[in-house]
Amino acid sequence: MSLRPFHLAFPVDDLAAARAFYGGVMGCAEGRSSDEWIDFNFYGHQIVTHLAPGQVGDRASNHVDGHGVPVPHFGIVLTMEDWQALADRLHAAGTEFVIEPTIRFKGQPGEQATMFFRDPAGNALEFKAFADDAMLFAT
């Protein structure tokens, strides 16, 4: 069975800022939109930013490998090359990282490159990569 695209809808408080971030900084192609929402192609998956002021900016976190990981968060597993290119793009755009691009669980099963940052509405995103994708669910 082939992996099907996921769909994720989440709140933002400014559609113009969402368009600039997801379309401009992240490079996600825009799909349909209205005055209330915008679809984006998120690495082949569909994300939708919905205008919902007052519903954004959760700031909870959990301790993982010495870092305060934002909860909730979403993202995608990239190839190591694509992960590095995105990290470089985000640095060039002046993105403030919650957790700077780093290697987590170094020398252990599941070793991964990871980075966390927030969109303009405060939604947390994590992008990760594995030298060996077979380690994605390693215990």
N, C-alpha and C positions, 0 to 999 in steps of 0.2 A: 504494500500500500504506500503510495507517495504522500508526502507531507502536504497538507492543505494549508492555505493562508489563514492566519487568525485575524480576527476583527476586535479592535479595542476602541471604545469610546470613553473619553475622559473630559473633565471640566477645565476650562480656561476662563480668564477674566478679560481677555483682550484678543479678539480674532486677528487684528493687524499684527500684534506682537507674535502670536502663534504662527501666522503666515511667514513672517520674517525669520523666525527661528527654525521651524520645521522645513519650510521651503528654501530659505536662504542659507542659514548656517548649516543645517543638517543635510541639505540637498535632496529632500524628499519631494518628488513630483506631486503637484496638487491635482486632485480629481474634482469631483463635484463639490459645490459649496452653496451656501445661502447666507443670509444675514445672521444666522444662528449657529452655523457649523461649517467645518471644512474637512474634507477627506484628504488624506495623504497616503502615498505609496511608501511604506516603511519597509524597505528591503523586501518587497514582494508581498507584504502584509498590509492590511487596511487599518489605519488609525484614523480616528475622527475626533477633532477638537470641537467640543460643544461649549458655546457661550453660557457660562453658569457662574456669574460672580457670587462670591460667598461660599463656594464649594471647593475652593482651591487651596493649596499650600499646606498640606499635612506635614508635620515636622517630627513624627515619631522616628525612633531608630532602634536597632538591635546591634549588639556587639558581635562582630564576625571577624576573626583573624586580626584583632587589634584595631579595628575601625568601627565607627558608628555608622552602620548601613541604614540608609533611609527606608522607612516602611510607610506606605506602600511604594513600590517602584516597578518599572517595566523596562524592557530593552530587548536585545537580541544577541545571539552568539554569532560573531563574525569570524572570518578567517583572520589569522594573525596579521596578514598584510593589510586587509581592510580595516582592522581595529587600529593599527598604527596610523594609517592614513586619516581615519576619523579623529584620533587623538591629536594629530598634527593640525588638522582643520579647525578643531575646537580651540586649541591653543592660539592659533593665528587669529581667530575671531574674538579672543579675549574672554572666553568662557571661564566662569568661576567654577572650579570643581569642588564637589563635596568630598570626594576621595580622588586624588590625582591618579592618572594612569600608573598602574603598579602591577606587580606579580603577586598574587595571593596563593597561599598554601604551597610556597616554594619547596620543591623536593618531595612533596607528598602526592598521593593520588588526588587527581582533580586540580593539579596546579593550573592556574589560569591568569591571563592578563585581564584586568578589570579597571573600570573607571566609572565614577558616578558624578552626575551634574543635574541641575534643575533647569526646566524650561522657564520662560518668563513668568508663568503663572505659579511656579513653585512645585510642579510635578517632577518627581525624581525619576531619572533614567539611569540604567546600568547597561553598559556594553562590555561584553567579555569575549575572549578568544582562548582557544586551547592549541597548544603545539600539536596535540593529538586529540581529535574530536571524540575518540573512543573513551576519553577521560571525563566526558560530560556528566555521566552518572556514576563515576567511580566512587567507591566507599573506602 
